[in-house]
Amino acid sequence: MADFSLLNELEPVESFSYCIPHTSKHINDYDDMKPKTHKKQAREALVAAAKNATRSDVSNDDLVVLAETMQRLTLIIAGKFDEAVGDLDFKKDYDKFYSYDGCENGAQYANTLFDCKKYMT
């Protein structure tokens, strides 16, 4: 715009378009609402976690977190979404599954758990 002062006269109105699920060639928000999507993601994360758990340099404390992660992922695969993630709180628990020494794929683990919580509980 040539004259930004005209913006002072505008009254913004919220569109609420973000409330409508988005679909395109590469994105389909409706998939996030399907149990099979979360089961597939949990299976992929569980395979990655199992590989991580077999590394010899993973500490005992990290193995405890990894075991809990794997248990929760297994419950998602079984379709027990509330049992798997119902008790999780994003602010309190996200970093627990995302960032710890010896953790590879932490973003995958945490995002899988919290995406499931967002859409399935």
N, C-alpha and C positions, 0 to 999 in steps of 0.2 A: 504494500500500500504506500502511496505517496504521502499521505497525511495520517500518521498514527494517532493523532488526537481524536480522530473519529471513533476510535475504539472506546473512548470514555463514555460515549453515548449508548453503547450496546448494553443490553441486559442479558447476561448468559442464561440459557435454559438447558437443563440437563436432558439428554436424549434417551437414556436408559437402553441404548442399543446393546450395551454390554450384557444385558440380561438374556438376550436371545442367543442360543448356541450358534456358533459359527461353523459353516461348512464351505469347503472349497476343494480344489483338486488335491491339496496336500494335508488339509486339516479337517477333521470332523469331530466337533466337540461332543456329539452324541455318543461317540465311542467311549468317552470317559465315563459314561453313565452305564456301561455294560459290564457285568461281572467278568466276562471272559477276557476283557482288556486287562483288568487288574490281576487276574489269575496268570495270564501270559507274562506280564511284567514281573510278577512275584517269582515265577519259575525261572526267568532269566536272571533275576537278582540272586535267587537261591543257588543257582549253579556257580555264579561268580563268588558268592560268599563261601561256598564249599571249597573252591579252589584257594581262596584266601586263608581259610582255616587250616589248610594242610601245610602252609608255609612254616618252616621251623623258627623263623625269627618273630613270630607273633607272640606277644607276651601273654601270660595267663590272664591278666586283667582284660586285655583286648579280646581274648577268646571267650570270656564271659559275655561281653557285649555282642560279639559275633554270634554266639549260641542263641542269645535272646532274639537277635535279628533273624536268624534262620528259623527259629520257632514261630515268630510272627509271620514270616513269609510262607511257611508251611500251612498255617491257619488260613491265610488268604487263598492259597491254592485249594484248600478244602472248602472254601466258600464261607468260612466262619469269620466274616469281616468285623463284626462287633468285638468278638473275642480277640481278634488279631490286633486291632488298632483303636478300639473304642476308648481305651483309657489314656491314649497318648495326647499330650498337649504340645502344640507346635513350639511355643516359647521355651518350654521346659525340656522337651525331649528331642527336638530335631538334631541338635549338635551331638547328642549322645550317639546317634546312629550315623551321623555324617562325618565327624572329625575326631579320630583318635589315632594314636600311634599304631602303625602296622595295618592301618585300614586302607585297602585299595577299593575303589568303587563305592566309597561312602555316599556320594551324591546319589548313586543309583539306589542304594539301600533306603536312605532317608526319603527320597522322592517317591519311591514305590510305596512305602508305608503311608506317607502323608497324603499322597494322591488317593490312595484307597480310603483313607479316613474322610477326605473331602467329599468323595463321590459315592461311597458305599455305606456310610453310617449316618 
